[in-house]
Amino acid sequence: MKWTDTYAIAAALYDKFPDVDPLTVRFTDLRRWVLELDGFSDVPERSGEKILEAIQSAWIEEAE
């Protein structure tokens, strides 16, 4: 997975953290959790606020 794979990342986060409300996650934690996902292989410096917002939004959709 790369940073641009927002829906795949969101699904993986939902599977790994089923009891976490994505609305309560700080971007610093979100970034760290994405970097720790199995199958994630992108450069950490490529993440930014817009990418993290997109991942969070997709995670919210996945949780609903």
C-alpha positions as CSV (number, residue, x, y, z in Angstrom):
1,M,0.0,0.0,0.0
2,K,1.0,3.6,-0.7
3,W,-0.3,6.8,0.9
4,T,-2.6,7.2,-2.1
5,D,-4.4,3.9,-1.4
6,T,-6.7,5.7,1.1
7,Y,-9.6,3.1,0.9
8,A,-7.3,0.1,1.3
9,I,-5.6,1.8,4.3
10,A,-8.9,2.7,5.8
11,A,-10.1,-0.9,5.5
12,A,-6.9,-2.1,7.1
13,L,-7.2,0.4,10.0
14,Y,-10.8,-0.6,10.5
15,D,-9.8,-4.3,10.7
16,K,-6.8,-3.6,13.0
17,F,-8.6,-1.1,15.3
18,P,-12.3,-2.1,15.2
19,D,-13.1,-0.4,18.5
20,V,-11.5,2.9,17.7
21,D,-13.7,5.9,16.6
22,P,-11.7,7.4,13.7
23,L,-13.1,10.8,14.6
24,T,-11.0,10.8,17.9
25,V,-7.7,9.8,16.3
26,R,-5.0,12.4,16.2
27,F,-3.1,12.7,12.9
28,T,0.2,11.9,14.7
29,D,-1.3,8.6,15.8
30,L,-3.0,8.0,12.5
31,R,0.3,8.5,10.6
32,R,2.2,6.1,12.9
33,W,-0.6,3.5,12.7
34,V,-0.5,3.6,8.9
35,L,3.3,3.3,8.8
36,E,2.9,0.2,11.0
37,L,0.3,-1.6,8.8
38,D,1.3,-4.9,7.2
39,G,1.7,-4.3,3.5
40,F,2.4,-0.5,3.8
41,S,5.5,0.4,1.9
42,D,5.7,4.1,1.1
43,V,8.0,6.8,2.2
44,P,7.0,8.3,5.5
45,E,7.7,11.9,4.4
46,R,5.1,11.6,1.6
47,S,2.3,11.9,4.2
48,G,0.7,15.2,4.8
49,E,-2.4,16.7,6.3
50,K,-4.5,16.3,3.2
51,I,-3.6,12.6,2.8
52,L,-4.3,11.9,6.5
53,E,-7.6,13.7,6.2
54,A,-8.5,11.6,3.2
55,I,-7.6,8.4,5.1
56,Q,-9.5,9.5,8.2
57,S,-12.6,10.3,6.0
58,A,-12.4,6.9,4.3
59,W,-12.0,5.2,7.7
60,I,-15.1,7.0,9.0
61,E,-17.0,5.7,5.9
62,E,-15.7,2.2,6.5
63,A,-16.8,2.3,10.2
64,E,-20.3,3.3,9.2
